[in-house]
């Protein structure tokens, strides 16, 4: 099984990510763990949900840690409703957080499938920006040279080495 982590959070980025996954592993072999940012309009969230519904065989939805002005469960409920309206037989489920969603997605993925993890970016790894700080957008190698993309301050990464 292959795991693909991405920050796609708008319809064009989601479509591009899914095209890449389809070229690599095929359309029905993709399992997704998806969250979308709460500060987007409902119509953009609906468009994103429809693209994901068209592109994966199974989906696990979760709310980001930073709700960005939404109520808990609001974004994942909207996304699930739109996905089911687009593709009623799509297997989807909701989980409480990032770790639970990833765990469920990996369990749903069979050998030879890919697991796509879409994050909205609030998973933080440095102390300087509590709301948003992901070292190098996935390029972190857990060395003291990591930096926060928002404020550009250097910070010691807290990710365990084996997660990268």
C-alpha positions in Angstrom: 0.0 0.0 0.0 1.2 3.5 -0.8 0.3 6.6 1.3 0.1 10.0 -0.5 -0.2 13.1 1.7 -1.2 16.4 0.2 -2.5 19.8 1.0 -5.0 20.1 -1.8 -7.9 22.3 -0.6 -9.6 23.7 -3.6 -11.4 22.0 -6.6 -8.5 22.5 -9.0 -5.9 21.2 -6.6 -8.0 18.2 -5.6 -8.6 17.3 -9.3 -4.9 17.5 -10.1 -4.0 15.3 -7.1 -6.6 12.7 -8.1 -5.4 12.7 -11.7 -1.9 11.9 -10.3 -3.2 9.2 -8.1 -5.3 7.7 -10.9 -2.2 7.6 -13.2 -0.2 5.9 -10.5 -2.7 3.4 -9.0 -6.0 3.6 -10.9 -9.3 5.3 -10.0 -11.0 2.7 -7.9 -7.9 1.8 -5.9 -7.8 5.1 -4.0 -8.9 5.4 -0.4 -9.0 9.0 0.9 -8.8 10.5 4.4 -10.1 14.0 3.7 -10.7 17.3 5.5 -11.3 20.7 4.0 -10.8 24.1 5.5 -13.8 25.6 7.3 -13.1 29.2 6.0 -14.3 28.3 2.5 -17.7 29.0 1.1 -20.2 26.2 1.1 -20.4 26.1 -2.7 -16.6 25.6 -2.8 -16.7 22.8 -0.2 -19.5 21.2 -2.2 -17.5 21.4 -5.4 -14.5 19.8 -3.6 -16.7 17.1 -2.2 -18.0 16.2 -5.7 -14.5 16.0 -7.1 -13.5 13.6 -4.3 -16.6 11.5 -4.7 -15.8 11.1 -8.4 -12.2 10.2 -7.7 -12.0 7.7 -4.9 -13.5 4.3 -4.1 -13.7 4.9 -0.3 -13.5 8.1 1.8 -12.9 8.8 5.5 -13.9 12.4 6.5 -12.7 14.3 9.5 -12.8 17.9 10.8 -9.5 19.8 11.0 -8.2 20.8 14.5 -8.7 24.5 13.5 -12.4 24.8 12.6 -11.9 28.3 11.1 -15.2 29.6 12.3 -17.3 26.5 11.8 -19.1 24.3 14.3 -17.5 20.9 15.1 -18.7 18.4 12.5 -20.1 21.0 10.2 -17.6 20.7 7.4 -17.4 16.9 7.4 -21.2 16.7 7.4 -21.5 19.1 4.5 -18.8 17.2 2.6 -20.4 13.8 3.3 -23.9 15.1 2.2 -22.5 16.4 -1.1 -20.5 13.2 -1.7 -23.5 11.0 -1.1 -25.7 13.2 -3.4 -23.1 12.9 -6.1 -22.4 9.2 -5.7 -24.9 7.4 -3.4 -23.1 4.1 -3.2 -19.7 5.6 -2.3 -18.4 4.1 0.9 -17.7 6.9 3.3 -17.4 7.4 7.0 -16.6 10.2 9.5 -14.0 10.1 12.2 -13.2 12.5 15.1 -9.7 13.5 14.2 -6.7 13.2 11.9 -5.2 10.2 13.6 -8.5 8.3 13.7 -9.2 9.1 10.0 -5.8 8.0 8.8 -6.0 4.8 10.8 -9.4 4.1 9.3 -8.3 4.9 5.8 -5.3 2.6 6.1 -7.6 -0.2 7.4 -9.9 0.3 4.4 -7.0 0.1 2.0 -6.3 -3.4 0.7 -2.9 -4.5 -0.6 -2.1 -2.7 -3.9 -4.3 0.3 -3.0 -3.2 3.8 -2.4 -4.2 5.8 0.6 -4.5 9.6 0.0 -4.4 11.8 3.1 -5.6 15.4 2.5 -4.8 17.8 5.2 -5.9 21.4 5.5 -2.6 22.5 6.9 -3.2 23.2 10.6 -1.2 20.2 11.8 1.5 22.1 13.5 5.0 21.1 14.3 6.7 24.2 15.7 6.0 26.3 18.7 6.0 29.7 17.0 2.6 29.7 15.2 0.0 27.7 17.2 -2.6 28.1 14.4 -0.6 27.0 11.3 2.9 25.8 11.0 3.9 22.8 8.9 7.7 22.6 8.3 8.5 23.1 4.6 5.1 21.7 3.5 6.3 18.1 3.8 10.0 18.6 3.1 10.9 18.5 6.8 13.6 16.0 7.6 13.3 16.6 11.4 16.5 18.6 11.7 17.1 21.9 13.6 16.9 23.8 10.3 13.1 23.4 10.0 11.2 26.7 9.8 7.6 27.8 10.1 6.2 28.8 6.7 3.9 31.4 8.1 6.3 33.5 10.2 9.6 32.1 8.8 11.0 31.7 12.3 13.4 28.8 12.8 12.0 26.2 15.1 13.0 22.7 16.2 10.7 20.2 14.6 8.7 18.0 16.9 7.8 15.3 14.4 9.3 11.9 15.2 11.9 11.0 12.6 10.1 7.9 11.5 7.0 9.8 10.3 8.9 11.4 7.4 
